[in-house]
Amino acid sequence: MIGGKIEEQLDLLIEMQNVVSDVHPIYTSHYPVTIVEDGLFHIYDVPEDHSRYQFIKSEPCPFPIPEGVRAAFPLSCYDNKVSAIVTGEFFDNKEGYVTVLHEFVHCAQILDCEFELKRQLGIAQEYARKNDHMWEINHSFPYTRPEFTALFTSYLDFLERNEYVRVLNIRRQFEEIMGKHDIEYLLWQEWKEGLARFLENKIHNLVGNNENHYGSSMPYNRISFMKVEADIFH
């Protein structure tokens, strides 16, 4: 997998990014791509002329990385540059390339304002004190609480029908049934993942893929919040 084939696939990634560059200014910049394989980070980056990805180096993964990972974070082994982190199968089809472009949105968010926003979130500060860096995935949000599922189902329905007065009313009701940190978590996921999903679906449309609407039915999870904000942006 690692070697000539991945370099050819990364060339195709640059071609796709050039095609979709008008979708959002985020896509006028290139970001490092790190391929995870056999416990190693294989890091690729683009020179200033944006010509093509070049292999930089391989480094041991600093923690266990699951198969099928899709993420974006700074690499301590690469001058803390923010990179998309994926396993190689994402380059097997067009949908996978769009997934990598989804992660580029998170690269841009991190570089632009993510850390400043987190300093204003009580939930982020609480988990930082606990040295828990996985809270964005693992926070124990009350997805299955009956009051939440009933409201959230109506919320999605009103968004689908563009009934935004009712949408705002339900958002106020969320504040009545959930704690401050749960509200912050919902808003955080809507901003971070919702924007990425919105741009992802614009690209899917541009390249002839089906849109991604995963998360719109029960049981709800954090992916469901992507659906919400993507609908709001839309």
Contacts in CASP RR format, 6 or more apart in sequence:
PFRMAT RR
TARGET T0000
AUTHOR 0000-0000-0000
METHOD contacts of the structure
MODEL  1
MIGGKIEEQLDLLIEMQNVVSDVHPIYTSHYPVTIVEDGLFHIYDVPEDH
SRYQFIKSEPCPFPIPEGVRAAFPLSCYDNKVSAIVTGEFFDNKEGYVTV
LHEFVHCAQILDCEFELKRQLGIAQEYARKNDHMWEINHSFPYTRPEFTA
LFTSYLDFLERNEYVRVLNIRRQFEEIMGKHDIEYLLWQEWKEGLARFLE
NKIHNLVGNNENHYGSSMPYNRISFMKVEADIFH
1 35 0 8 1.000
1 37 0 8 1.000
1 88 0 8 1.000
2 35 0 8 1.000
2 37 0 8 1.000
2 42 0 8 1.000
2 58 0 8 1.000
3 55 0 8 1.000
6 35 0 8 1.000
6 42 0 8 1.000
6 44 0 8 1.000
6 88 0 8 1.000
6 91 0 8 1.000
7 44 0 8 1.000
7 52 0 8 1.000
7 53 0 8 1.000
7 55 0 8 1.000
9 91 0 8 1.000
10 33 0 8 1.000
10 44 0 8 1.000
10 52 0 8 1.000
10 53 0 8 1.000
10 91 0 8 1.000
11 52 0 8 1.000
11 53 0 8 1.000
12 91 0 8 1.000
12 97 0 8 1.000
13 33 0 8 1.000
13 53 0 8 1.000
13 91 0 8 1.000
13 97 0 8 1.000
13 100 0 8 1.000
13 101 0 8 1.000
14 30 0 8 1.000
14 46 0 8 1.000
14 50 0 8 1.000
14 52 0 8 1.000
14 53 0 8 1.000
16 94 0 8 1.000
16 97 0 8 1.000
16 98 0 8 1.000
16 101 0 8 1.000
16 207 0 8 1.000
17 27 0 8 1.000
17 30 0 8 1.000
17 101 0 8 1.000
17 104 0 8 1.000
19 206 0 8 1.000
19 207 0 8 1.000
20 27 0 8 1.000
20 101 0 8 1.000
20 202 0 8 1.000
20 203 0 8 1.000
20 206 0 8 1.000
20 207 0 8 1.000
21 27 0 8 1.000
21 28 0 8 1.000
23 199 0 8 1.000
23 202 0 8 1.000
23 203 0 8 1.000
23 206 0 8 1.000
24 105 0 8 1.000
24 199 0 8 1.000
24 202 0 8 1.000
26 104 0 8 1.000
26 105 0 8 1.000
26 108 0 8 1.000
26 199 0 8 1.000
27 101 0 8 1.000
27 104 0 8 1.000
29 108 0 8 1.000
30 46 0 8 1.000
30 50 0 8 1.000
31 72 0 8 1.000
31 82 0 8 1.000
31 83 0 8 1.000
31 84 0 8 1.000
31 104 0 8 1.000
31 107 0 8 1.000
31 108 0 8 1.000
32 43 0 8 1.000
32 44 0 8 1.000
32 45 0 8 1.000
32 46 0 8 1.000
32 56 0 8 1.000
32 75 0 8 1.000
32 78 0 8 1.000
32 81 0 8 1.000
32 82 0 8 1.000
32 83 0 8 1.000
32 84 0 8 1.000
33 43 0 8 1.000
33 44 0 8 1.000
33 45 0 8 1.000
33 53 0 8 1.000
33 83 0 8 1.000
33 84 0 8 1.000
33 86 0 8 1.000
33 100 0 8 1.000
34 41 0 8 1.000
34 42 0 8 1.000
34 43 0 8 1.000
34 44 0 8 1.000
34 75 0 8 1.000
34 83 0 8 1.000
34 84 0 8 1.000
34 85 0 8 1.000
34 86 0 8 1.000
35 41 0 8 1.000
35 42 0 8 1.000
35 44 0 8 1.000
35 86 0 8 1.000
35 87 0 8 1.000
35 88 0 8 1.000
36 42 0 8 1.000
36 61 0 8 1.000
36 65 0 8 1.000
36 69 0 8 1.000
36 85 0 8 1.000
36 86 0 8 1.000
36 87 0 8 1.000
36 88 0 8 1.000
37 87 0 8 1.000
37 88 0 8 1.000
39 60 0 8 1.000
39 61 0 8 1.000
39 65 0 8 1.000
40 58 0 8 1.000
40 59 0 8 1.000
40 60 0 8 1.000
40 61 0 8 1.000
41 58 0 8 1.000
41 59 0 8 1.000
41 60 0 8 1.000
41 61 0 8 1.000
41 75 0 8 1.000
41 77 0 8 1.000
41 85 0 8 1.000
42 55 0 8 1.000
42 58 0 8 1.000
43 55 0 8 1.000
43 56 0 8 1.000
43 57 0 8 1.000
43 58 0 8 1.000
43 59 0 8 1.000
43 75 0 8 1.000
43 77 0 8 1.000
43 78 0 8 1.000
43 83 0 8 1.000
44 53 0 8 1.000
44 54 0 8 1.000
44 55 0 8 1.000
44 56 0 8 1.000
45 53 0 8 1.000
45 54 0 8 1.000
45 56 0 8 1.000
45 78 0 8 1.000
45 81 0 8 1.000
46 52 0 8 1.000
46 53 0 8 1.000
46 54 0 8 1.000
47 54 0 8 1.000
56 78 0 8 1.000
57 77 0 8 1.000
57 78 0 8 1.000
59 75 0 8 1.000
59 77 0 8 1.000
59 78 0 8 1.000
62 76 0 8 1.000
62 77 0 8 1.000
65 85 0 8 1.000
65 87 0 8 1.000
67 87 0 8 1.000
68 86 0 8 1.000
68 87 0 8 1.000
68 89 0 8 1.000
68 90 0 8 1.000
69 85 0 8 1.000
69 86 0 8 1.000
69 87 0 8 1.000
70 84 0 8 1.000
70 85 0 8 1.000
70 86 0 8 1.000
70 90 0 8 1.000
70 99 0 8 1.000
70 100 0 8 1.000
70 102 0 8 1.000
70 103 0 8 1.000
71 84 0 8 1.000
71 85 0 8 1.000
71 86 0 8 1.000
71 103 0 8 1.000
71 106 0 8 1.000
72 82 0 8 1.000
72 83 0 8 1.000
72 84 0 8 1.000
72 85 0 8 1.000
72 103 0 8 1.000
72 104 0 8 1.000
72 106 0 8 1.000
72 107 0 8 1.000
72 110 0 8 1.000
73 82 0 8 1.000
73 83 0 8 1.000
73 85 0 8 1.000
73 110 0 8 1.000
74 80 0 8 1.000
74 81 0 8 1.000
74 82 0 8 1.000
74 83 0 8 1.000
74 110 0 8 1.000
75 81 0 8 1.000
75 82 0 8 1.000
75 83 0 8 1.000
82 107 0 8 1.000
82 110 0 8 1.000
82 111 0 8 1.000
83 107 0 8 1.000
84 100 0 8 1.000
84 103 0 8 1.000
84 104 0 8 1.000
84 106 0 8 1.000
84 107 0 8 1.000
85 103 0 8 1.000
86 99 0 8 1.000
86 100 0 8 1.000
86 103 0 8 1.000
90 96 0 8 1.000
90 97 0 8 1.000
90 99 0 8 1.000
90 100 0 8 1.000
91 97 0 8 1.000
91 100 0 8 1.000
94 207 0 8 1.000
94 208 0 8 1.000
94 209 0 8 1.000
95 204 0 8 1.000
95 209 0 8 1.000
98 200 0 8 1.000
98 203 0 8 1.000
98 204 0 8 1.000
98 207 0 8 1.000
98 209 0 8 1.000
99 200 0 8 1.000
101 199 0 8 1.000
101 200 0 8 1.000
101 203 0 8 1.000
102 196 0 8 1.000
102 197 0 8 1.000
102 199 0 8 1.000
102 200 0 8 1.000
103 196 0 8 1.000
105 195 0 8 1.000
105 196 0 8 1.000
105 199 0 8 1.000
105 200 0 8 1.000
106 192 0 8 1.000
106 196 0 8 1.000
109 192 0 8 1.000
109 195 0 8 1.000
114 192 0 8 1.000
117 188 0 8 1.000
117 191 0 8 1.000
118 124 0 8 1.000
118 125 0 8 1.000
118 128 0 8 1.000
119 125 0 8 1.000
121 184 0 8 1.000
121 188 0 8 1.000
122 180 0 8 1.000
122 181 0 8 1.000
122 184 0 8 1.000
123 135 0 8 1.000
123 139 0 8 1.000
123 180 0 8 1.000
123 181 0 8 1.000
123 184 0 8 1.000
123 185 0 8 1.000
123 188 0 8 1.000
124 135 0 8 1.000
124 184 0 8 1.000
124 188 0 8 1.000
126 181 0 8 1.000
127 133 0 8 1.000
127 135 0 8 1.000
127 139 0 8 1.000
132 138 0 8 1.000
136 188 0 8 1.000
136 189 0 8 1.000
136 192 0 8 1.000
136 222 0 8 1.000
137 222 0 8 1.000
139 181 0 8 1.000
139 185 0 8 1.000
139 222 0 8 1.000
141 182 0 8 1.000
141 185 0 8 1.000
141 186 0 8 1.000
141 222 0 8 1.000
142 148 0 8 1.000
142 178 0 8 1.000
142 182 0 8 1.000
143 149 0 8 1.000
143 219 0 8 1.000
143 220 0 8 1.000
143 221 0 8 1.000
143 224 0 8 1.000
144 219 0 8 1.000
145 177 0 8 1.000
147 177 0 8 1.000
148 174 0 8 1.000
148 177 0 8 1.000
148 178 0 8 1.000
148 220 0 8 1.000
149 218 0 8 1.000
149 220 0 8 1.000
151 170 0 8 1.000
151 173 0 8 1.000
151 174 0 8 1.000
151 177 0 8 1.000
152 220 0 8 1.000
152 224 0 8 1.000
153 218 0 8 1.000
154 166 0 8 1.000
154 170 0 8 1.000
155 167 0 8 1.000
155 170 0 8 1.000
155 171 0 8 1.000
155 228 0 8 1.000
156 216 0 8 1.000
156 224 0 8 1.000
156 227 0 8 1.000
156 228 0 8 1.000
156 231 0 8 1.000
158 164 0 8 1.000
158 166 0 8 1.000
158 167 0 8 1.000
158 170 0 8 1.000
159 167 0 8 1.000
159 228 0 8 1.000
159 231 0 8 1.000
159 232 0 8 1.000
160 231 0 8 1.000
174 183 0 8 1.000
174 186 0 8 1.000
175 183 0 8 1.000
178 186 0 8 1.000
186 225 0 8 1.000
189 222 0 8 1.000
189 225 0 8 1.000
189 226 0 8 1.000
189 229 0 8 1.000
190 225 0 8 1.000
190 226 0 8 1.000
190 228 0 8 1.000
190 229 0 8 1.000
190 232 0 8 1.000
191 229 0 8 1.000
193 222 0 8 1.000
193 223 0 8 1.000
193 225 0 8 1.000
193 226 0 8 1.000
193 229 0 8 1.000
194 225 0 8 1.000
194 226 0 8 1.000
194 227 0 8 1.000
194 228 0 8 1.000
194 229 0 8 1.000
194 230 0 8 1.000
194 233 0 8 1.000
195 229 0 8 1.000
195 233 0 8 1.000
196 226 0 8 1.000
197 212 0 8 1.000
197 226 0 8 1.000
197 227 0 8 1.000
197 229 0 8 1.000
197 230 0 8 1.000
198 229 0 8 1.000
198 230 0 8 1.000
198 233 0 8 1.000
198 234 0 8 1.000
200 212 0 8 1.000
201 211 0 8 1.000
201 212 0 8 1.000
201 230 0 8 1.000
201 234 0 8 1.000
203 209 0 8 1.000
204 210 0 8 1.000
204 211 0 8 1.000
204 212 0 8 1.000
205 211 0 8 1.000
213 227 0 8 1.000
214 223 0 8 1.000
214 227 0 8 1.000
215 221 0 8 1.000
215 223 0 8 1.000
215 224 0 8 1.000
215 226 0 8 1.000
215 227 0 8 1.000
216 224 0 8 1.000
216 227 0 8 1.000
END
